[in-house]
Amino acid sequence: MRRISLETLMSRHPDYAYTQQYEYVMCLLKKGKLKPVKSAGTNGRTPALCLSYWVQEEEDKSQKELEEELQFQLVPRISIAYYLSHLGEYQKDRPWVRMLNEYLKSNQELLKHPESMNERSFEIWNREKFLTREQGAKILKRCGMEPKDLNTYETAEPLAYYSHTRQVPQNILILENKDTFFSMRRYLLDGNIKIFGIEIGTLIYGGGKRIVKSFPEFGSSAEPYMQSEKNNILYFGDLDYEGIGIYESLIQQCQGRRKPIPFQEAYERMLRKAASAKELPKTKEQQNRNLTGVFFSHFSSDIVVQMQKILEKNQYIPQEILNLLDFG
């Protein structure tokens, strides 16, 4: 049995008046197709209806019927190998597989046009998150398919940025954290053009690891002046394994495009200020500590030693160690 809401039941006949909806539900109850979930309460109308019900599922089909359905009713694009040897799983997945089958049979031409995963998911299963958060990906795999076979694309969070100037060339600075983005934007809005002695034209809020997924869209979604190959792209994040890891993951996304480099002056200013701090925070245990070393290759050997000593002590320096008074 599965649970269904009163709202879903009534949506089957949206043109019915309430008295007709009531009679429809009562008829299903008398036939034993519904069972009220008493703990759900009622809708407060007269006559009252329960807000939730258990629905009697159709009786399981025989193994022979399931095998015949797989062999003769599904389109060739759906692989039946997995389900033929796991008929119990097919019985569970059957409603979703049949919806996919119907889509491929009747709407093949729609696959010529790319759609986001959520858009295609709703088009096939009437559930926008079915592919990304529910069992859609698992069912596709069992059918011998992948999301790309449905001509889908992933959507990334739009880049949040502040343009102080649109001149080219310029220095574009990607920032890991929101506080530093807002503080540096305020600093530029106050009439300053240089941060740590380097002229900055645009600030981009990376949002931690989100920038790794968002950055591939930079070439198509950013304004033309930002895409110029004459620009320099800088990166500044926390001095910890995760912050360095974000940078190293980011540059792997830059195939055939200018790669960001660490904002050396900002990191060095962090180190100088951290030297006078009474105590630095401890690194989170779950951080991935496997670094390639490409981040450190942009710094002098004495700076690298200072950084590594902090990391080896399981400590880190957050971006927020710096504020408006430090940017000049």
Contacts in CASP RR format, 6 or more apart in sequence:
PFRMAT RR
TARGET T0000
AUTHOR 0000-0000-0000
METHOD contacts of the structure
MODEL  1
MRRISLETLMSRHPDYAYTQQYEYVMCLLKKGKLKPVKSAGTNGRTPALC
LSYWVQEEEDKSQKELEEELQFQLVPRISIAYYLSHLGEYQKDRPWVRML
NEYLKSNQELLKHPESMNERSFEIWNREKFLTREQGAKILKRCGMEPKDL
NTYETAEPLAYYSHTRQVPQNILILENKDTFFSMRRYLLDGNIKIFGIEI
GTLIYGGGKRIVKSFPEFGSSAEPYMQSEKNNILYFGDLDYEGIGIYESL
IQQCQGRRKPIPFQEAYERMLRKAASAKELPKTKEQQNRNLTGVFFSHFS
SDIVVQMQKILEKNQYIPQEILNLLDFG
1 35 0 8 1.000
1 54 0 8 1.000
1 55 0 8 1.000
1 56 0 8 1.000
1 57 0 8 1.000
2 54 0 8 1.000
2 55 0 8 1.000
2 57 0 8 1.000
3 37 0 8 1.000
3 52 0 8 1.000
3 53 0 8 1.000
3 54 0 8 1.000
3 55 0 8 1.000
4 52 0 8 1.000
4 53 0 8 1.000
4 54 0 8 1.000
4 55 0 8 1.000
5 51 0 8 1.000
5 52 0 8 1.000
5 53 0 8 1.000
6 25 0 8 1.000
6 43 0 8 1.000
6 49 0 8 1.000
6 50 0 8 1.000
6 51 0 8 1.000
6 52 0 8 1.000
6 53 0 8 1.000
9 21 0 8 1.000
9 24 0 8 1.000
9 25 0 8 1.000
9 28 0 8 1.000
9 34 0 8 1.000
9 53 0 8 1.000
10 16 0 8 1.000
10 21 0 8 1.000
10 25 0 8 1.000
13 20 0 8 1.000
13 21 0 8 1.000
13 24 0 8 1.000
16 24 0 8 1.000
18 45 0 8 1.000
21 49 0 8 1.000
22 47 0 8 1.000
22 49 0 8 1.000
25 34 0 8 1.000
25 49 0 8 1.000
25 53 0 8 1.000
28 34 0 8 1.000
29 35 0 8 1.000
29 36 0 8 1.000
32 56 0 8 1.000
33 55 0 8 1.000
33 56 0 8 1.000
34 53 0 8 1.000
34 54 0 8 1.000
34 55 0 8 1.000
34 56 0 8 1.000
35 53 0 8 1.000
35 54 0 8 1.000
35 56 0 8 1.000
36 50 0 8 1.000
36 52 0 8 1.000
36 53 0 8 1.000
36 54 0 8 1.000
37 50 0 8 1.000
37 51 0 8 1.000
37 52 0 8 1.000
37 53 0 8 1.000
37 54 0 8 1.000
38 50 0 8 1.000
40 50 0 8 1.000
40 51 0 8 1.000
40 52 0 8 1.000
41 50 0 8 1.000
41 51 0 8 1.000
41 52 0 8 1.000
42 48 0 8 1.000
42 49 0 8 1.000
42 50 0 8 1.000
42 51 0 8 1.000
43 49 0 8 1.000
43 50 0 8 1.000
43 51 0 8 1.000
60 91 0 8 1.000
61 69 0 8 1.000
61 91 0 8 1.000
63 87 0 8 1.000
66 87 0 8 1.000
66 90 0 8 1.000
66 91 0 8 1.000
66 94 0 8 1.000
67 84 0 8 1.000
67 87 0 8 1.000
70 80 0 8 1.000
70 83 0 8 1.000
70 84 0 8 1.000
70 90 0 8 1.000
71 80 0 8 1.000
71 84 0 8 1.000
73 101 0 8 1.000
74 80 0 8 1.000
74 97 0 8 1.000
74 101 0 8 1.000
75 101 0 8 1.000
75 104 0 8 1.000
75 105 0 8 1.000
77 104 0 8 1.000
77 145 0 8 1.000
77 149 0 8 1.000
78 97 0 8 1.000
78 100 0 8 1.000
78 101 0 8 1.000
78 104 0 8 1.000
78 143 0 8 1.000
78 144 0 8 1.000
78 145 0 8 1.000
79 143 0 8 1.000
79 144 0 8 1.000
79 145 0 8 1.000
81 144 0 8 1.000
82 89 0 8 1.000
82 142 0 8 1.000
82 143 0 8 1.000
82 144 0 8 1.000
83 89 0 8 1.000
83 90 0 8 1.000
83 93 0 8 1.000
83 97 0 8 1.000
83 142 0 8 1.000
83 143 0 8 1.000
86 142 0 8 1.000
89 142 0 8 1.000
90 97 0 8 1.000
93 135 0 8 1.000
93 139 0 8 1.000
93 142 0 8 1.000
96 125 0 8 1.000
96 130 0 8 1.000
96 135 0 8 1.000
96 136 0 8 1.000
96 139 0 8 1.000
97 139 0 8 1.000
97 143 0 8 1.000
99 124 0 8 1.000
99 125 0 8 1.000
99 126 0 8 1.000
100 124 0 8 1.000
100 125 0 8 1.000
100 139 0 8 1.000
100 140 0 8 1.000
100 143 0 8 1.000
103 123 0 8 1.000
103 124 0 8 1.000
107 123 0 8 1.000
110 123 0 8 1.000
111 150 0 8 1.000
111 151 0 8 1.000
112 151 0 8 1.000
113 151 0 8 1.000
114 151 0 8 1.000
114 152 0 8 1.000
114 153 0 8 1.000
115 123 0 8 1.000
115 151 0 8 1.000
115 152 0 8 1.000
115 153 0 8 1.000
116 152 0 8 1.000
116 153 0 8 1.000
116 154 0 8 1.000
116 155 0 8 1.000
117 131 0 8 1.000
117 132 0 8 1.000
117 147 0 8 1.000
117 152 0 8 1.000
117 153 0 8 1.000
117 154 0 8 1.000
117 155 0 8 1.000
118 128 0 8 1.000
118 129 0 8 1.000
118 131 0 8 1.000
118 132 0 8 1.000
118 155 0 8 1.000
119 128 0 8 1.000
119 152 0 8 1.000
120 131 0 8 1.000
120 147 0 8 1.000
120 150 0 8 1.000
120 151 0 8 1.000
120 152 0 8 1.000
121 127 0 8 1.000
121 128 0 8 1.000
121 129 0 8 1.000
121 130 0 8 1.000
121 131 0 8 1.000
121 132 0 8 1.000
121 136 0 8 1.000
122 128 0 8 1.000
122 130 0 8 1.000
124 130 0 8 1.000
124 150 0 8 1.000
125 136 0 8 1.000
127 134 0 8 1.000
130 136 0 8 1.000
131 137 0 8 1.000
131 140 0 8 1.000
131 147 0 8 1.000
131 152 0 8 1.000
137 147 0 8 1.000
140 146 0 8 1.000
140 147 0 8 1.000
140 149 0 8 1.000
140 150 0 8 1.000
154 213 0 8 1.000
156 210 0 8 1.000
156 213 0 8 1.000
156 214 0 8 1.000
156 216 0 8 1.000
156 217 0 8 1.000
157 210 0 8 1.000
157 213 0 8 1.000
157 214 0 8 1.000
158 214 0 8 1.000
158 221 0 8 1.000
159 204 0 8 1.000
159 205 0 8 1.000
159 206 0 8 1.000
159 214 0 8 1.000
159 217 0 8 1.000
159 218 0 8 1.000
159 221 0 8 1.000
159 222 0 8 1.000
160 181 0 8 1.000
160 204 0 8 1.000
160 205 0 8 1.000
160 206 0 8 1.000
161 202 0 8 1.000
161 203 0 8 1.000
161 204 0 8 1.000
161 205 0 8 1.000
161 222 0 8 1.000
161 226 0 8 1.000
162 181 0 8 1.000
162 185 0 8 1.000
162 188 0 8 1.000
162 202 0 8 1.000
162 203 0 8 1.000
163 201 0 8 1.000
163 202 0 8 1.000
163 223 0 8 1.000
163 226 0 8 1.000
164 188 0 8 1.000
164 193 0 8 1.000
164 200 0 8 1.000
164 201 0 8 1.000
164 202 0 8 1.000
164 203 0 8 1.000
165 193 0 8 1.000
165 201 0 8 1.000
165 202 0 8 1.000
166 223 0 8 1.000
166 225 0 8 1.000
167 201 0 8 1.000
167 225 0 8 1.000
168 225 0 8 1.000
168 228 0 8 1.000
168 230 0 8 1.000
168 231 0 8 1.000
169 228 0 8 1.000
169 230 0 8 1.000
169 231 0 8 1.000
169 232 0 8 1.000
170 199 0 8 1.000
170 200 0 8 1.000
170 201 0 8 1.000
170 202 0 8 1.000
170 225 0 8 1.000
170 231 0 8 1.000
170 232 0 8 1.000
171 198 0 8 1.000
171 199 0 8 1.000
171 200 0 8 1.000
171 201 0 8 1.000
171 231 0 8 1.000
171 232 0 8 1.000
171 233 0 8 1.000
171 234 0 8 1.000
172 200 0 8 1.000
172 201 0 8 1.000
172 202 0 8 1.000
172 203 0 8 1.000
172 204 0 8 1.000
172 226 0 8 1.000
172 231 0 8 1.000
172 232 0 8 1.000
172 233 0 8 1.000
172 234 0 8 1.000
173 184 0 8 1.000
173 195 0 8 1.000
173 200 0 8 1.000
173 201 0 8 1.000
173 202 0 8 1.000
173 203 0 8 1.000
173 204 0 8 1.000
173 234 0 8 1.000
173 235 0 8 1.000
173 236 0 8 1.000
173 263 0 8 1.000
174 204 0 8 1.000
174 206 0 8 1.000
174 211 0 8 1.000
174 233 0 8 1.000
174 234 0 8 1.000
174 235 0 8 1.000
174 236 0 8 1.000
174 250 0 8 1.000
174 260 0 8 1.000
175 181 0 8 1.000
175 184 0 8 1.000
175 203 0 8 1.000
175 204 0 8 1.000
175 205 0 8 1.000
175 206 0 8 1.000
175 236 0 8 1.000
175 237 0 8 1.000
175 319 0 8 1.000
176 206 0 8 1.000
176 207 0 8 1.000
176 208 0 8 1.000
176 211 0 8 1.000
176 235 0 8 1.000
176 236 0 8 1.000
176 237 0 8 1.000
176 238 0 8 1.000
176 243 0 8 1.000
176 246 0 8 1.000
176 319 0 8 1.000
177 207 0 8 1.000
177 208 0 8 1.000
177 237 0 8 1.000
177 238 0 8 1.000
177 318 0 8 1.000
177 319 0 8 1.000
177 320 0 8 1.000
178 205 0 8 1.000
178 207 0 8 1.000
179 319 0 8 1.000
179 320 0 8 1.000
180 236 0 8 1.000
180 237 0 8 1.000
180 319 0 8 1.000
180 320 0 8 1.000
180 322 0 8 1.000
181 203 0 8 1.000
181 205 0 8 1.000
181 206 0 8 1.000
183 323 0 8 1.000
183 324 0 8 1.000
183 327 0 8 1.000
184 195 0 8 1.000
184 200 0 8 1.000
184 203 0 8 1.000
184 327 0 8 1.000
185 203 0 8 1.000
186 324 0 8 1.000
187 195 0 8 1.000
187 324 0 8 1.000
187 327 0 8 1.000
188 195 0 8 1.000
188 200 0 8 1.000
188 201 0 8 1.000
188 203 0 8 1.000
192 327 0 8 1.000
192 328 0 8 1.000
193 199 0 8 1.000
193 200 0 8 1.000
193 201 0 8 1.000
194 200 0 8 1.000
194 328 0 8 1.000
195 266 0 8 1.000
195 327 0 8 1.000
195 328 0 8 1.000
196 263 0 8 1.000
196 265 0 8 1.000
196 266 0 8 1.000
196 269 0 8 1.000
196 327 0 8 1.000
196 328 0 8 1.000
197 265 0 8 1.000
197 328 0 8 1.000
198 234 0 8 1.000
198 263 0 8 1.000
198 265 0 8 1.000
200 234 0 8 1.000
202 226 0 8 1.000
204 211 0 8 1.000
206 214 0 8 1.000
208 243 0 8 1.000
208 246 0 8 1.000
209 242 0 8 1.000
209 246 0 8 1.000
209 249 0 8 1.000
211 246 0 8 1.000
211 250 0 8 1.000
212 246 0 8 1.000
212 249 0 8 1.000
212 250 0 8 1.000
212 253 0 8 1.000
215 250 0 8 1.000
215 253 0 8 1.000
215 254 0 8 1.000
216 253 0 8 1.000
218 226 0 8 1.000
218 227 0 8 1.000
218 257 0 8 1.000
219 227 0 8 1.000
219 257 0 8 1.000
229 258 0 8 1.000
231 258 0 8 1.000
232 258 0 8 1.000
232 261 0 8 1.000
233 258 0 8 1.000
233 259 0 8 1.000
233 260 0 8 1.000
233 261 0 8 1.000
234 260 0 8 1.000
234 261 0 8 1.000
234 262 0 8 1.000
234 263 0 8 1.000
235 247 0 8 1.000
235 250 0 8 1.000
235 260 0 8 1.000
235 261 0 8 1.000
235 262 0 8 1.000
235 263 0 8 1.000
236 262 0 8 1.000
236 263 0 8 1.000
236 266 0 8 1.000
236 267 0 8 1.000
236 319 0 8 1.000
237 243 0 8 1.000
237 246 0 8 1.000
237 247 0 8 1.000
237 319 0 8 1.000
238 316 0 8 1.000
238 317 0 8 1.000
238 318 0 8 1.000
238 319 0 8 1.000
239 267 0 8 1.000
239 270 0 8 1.000
239 271 0 8 1.000
239 307 0 8 1.000
239 310 0 8 1.000
239 311 0 8 1.000
239 316 0 8 1.000
239 317 0 8 1.000
239 318 0 8 1.000
240 283 0 8 1.000
240 287 0 8 1.000
240 311 0 8 1.000
240 316 0 8 1.000
240 317 0 8 1.000
240 318 0 8 1.000
241 283 0 8 1.000
241 287 0 8 1.000
241 288 0 8 1.000
241 289 0 8 1.000
241 291 0 8 1.000
241 311 0 8 1.000
241 316 0 8 1.000
242 284 0 8 1.000
242 287 0 8 1.000
242 288 0 8 1.000
244 291 0 8 1.000
244 295 0 8 1.000
245 288 0 8 1.000
245 291 0 8 1.000
245 295 0 8 1.000
247 260 0 8 1.000
247 262 0 8 1.000
247 295 0 8 1.000
248 291 0 8 1.000
248 292 0 8 1.000
248 293 0 8 1.000
248 294 0 8 1.000
248 295 0 8 1.000
250 260 0 8 1.000
251 259 0 8 1.000
251 260 0 8 1.000
251 294 0 8 1.000
254 260 0 8 1.000
261 298 0 8 1.000
262 295 0 8 1.000
262 298 0 8 1.000
262 299 0 8 1.000
264 298 0 8 1.000
264 299 0 8 1.000
264 303 0 8 1.000
266 322 0 8 1.000
267 299 0 8 1.000
267 303 0 8 1.000
267 307 0 8 1.000
268 303 0 8 1.000
269 322 0 8 1.000
269 326 0 8 1.000
270 317 0 8 1.000
270 319 0 8 1.000
270 321 0 8 1.000
270 322 0 8 1.000
271 303 0 8 1.000
271 306 0 8 1.000
271 307 0 8 1.000
271 317 0 8 1.000
273 321 0 8 1.000
273 322 0 8 1.000
273 326 0 8 1.000
274 280 0 8 1.000
274 310 0 8 1.000
274 317 0 8 1.000
274 321 0 8 1.000
277 321 0 8 1.000
280 310 0 8 1.000
280 313 0 8 1.000
280 315 0 8 1.000
280 316 0 8 1.000
280 317 0 8 1.000
281 315 0 8 1.000
281 316 0 8 1.000
281 318 0 8 1.000
282 314 0 8 1.000
282 315 0 8 1.000
282 316 0 8 1.000
283 311 0 8 1.000
283 314 0 8 1.000
283 315 0 8 1.000
283 316 0 8 1.000
296 304 0 8 1.000
296 307 0 8 1.000
296 308 0 8 1.000
299 307 0 8 1.000
310 316 0 8 1.000
310 317 0 8 1.000
END
